[in-house]
Amino acid sequence: MELVLARFQRTNPPTLAGTEGGARAEAWLVQMEELFDTLEYAPEKRLKLAVLQLRDDAQRWWRSTSRMLRDSGTMLTWDVFCEAVFCASSVHASCGEPRANEEEQVFEGIET
């Protein structure tokens, strides 16, 4: 994993602080997908590397969200992470109800 991390860091990957707003979170996710596709990283590596790029509110959001997902028996995968980012960054019909206040704030640029 050390070689993978070193190679990944050399690409100067984007970070996400969570204060940029929903459109920025989705754009970050697209950038990360493109980078991972280019580097041909497997989904299990993608999740670990993407989480390393979260900062501030986004990092706190993922800690909370991943804990809730694990507690509910959900296996944490790249696809689960992508869906969580997408749902937290917008109220979308496929995501169900609007997110809890804390999750909405992370991707709407409101400090918690």
N, C-alpha and C positions, 0 to 999 in steps of 0.2 A: 504493500500500500504506500510505502514511502516514495517509491519511484513514481507511482501514479500521482501522488500529491505534488511532488516536485514538478512533474510535467504540467499538471493542471495549473499550478501557481505561475509558471512561466507564461501562460496565456493571458495573465492579468485579468482574471474573470471579474465580472461586475458584482457588486454587493447590493444588498437590499436592506435598508434601515427600517422600512415599514412606515415612514412618514411621508413617502412620496405620493401616495394615493393609489387607488385601484388600477388605473391604466398603467402606471409605472410598474406595479407588481406583475401584471400580466406581461408587459414588455420584457421585464427581467426574466421571467420564466421562459419566454420564447428565446431570448438570448442564451440562456443556460442550455436549453434543449439543442439549439444549433451548435453550441460549443461541444456538448457531449456527443452529438451525432458525428461531428468532425473528428473528435478524438476517439470515437468508437468505444465509449465507456458503457459497460453493462449497467442495467438499472440499479443494482445494489450499490455500485460505486457512485452513481449519480446522486442518490439520496444523501449519502455521507458527505460528498463534496459540496452539494448545494447548501446543506445546513451550515457548513463552515462559512458560507458567504452571507449568512444572515447577521444583521447587526441590530443593536438597540431594540426598538419595539418589535421588529420582525423576529428577532431571536427569542424574546419573551413570549410572543405569540406562539411560536413553534413549540417551545417547551411546554406551554399549557395545552396546546392542541394535541401534541403527540402523547402527552400523559393521558388526556381524555380518551384518545383513540386506543391506546394500549389497554386502559382500564375497561374499555368496552369490548376488548377481545380482537380488535382490528390489528392486523399485521401491518407494520409500517413499511411501505414500499414507495418507490418513485411515483407510481401512478396515484397512490393515496396522497402523497405530498402535493403533487400537481393539482389534484382535485381540491385539496384543502386550500391551497393558495388561490385558485380560481374562485372558489366559493367565498372565501374571506374577502376577496378584492371586489366582488360584485354580488348583487342579489340576482341570482339567475334561477330560472324555473327548475333546472335540473338539480339545484342545490337545496331545494325545499324552502323552509322558512328563512327569513332574514337572520343573520348571525347575531349572537349575543353582543351586547354593547361593546365589550372589550375587543372582540375580534373585528367588529366594524371599524373601531377607532384605529386599529393598527394600520389598515390600508386606506383610511380616509385622511390620514395626516394629522389626526388629533392625538396629542400626547396623552398617555394614560397616567 
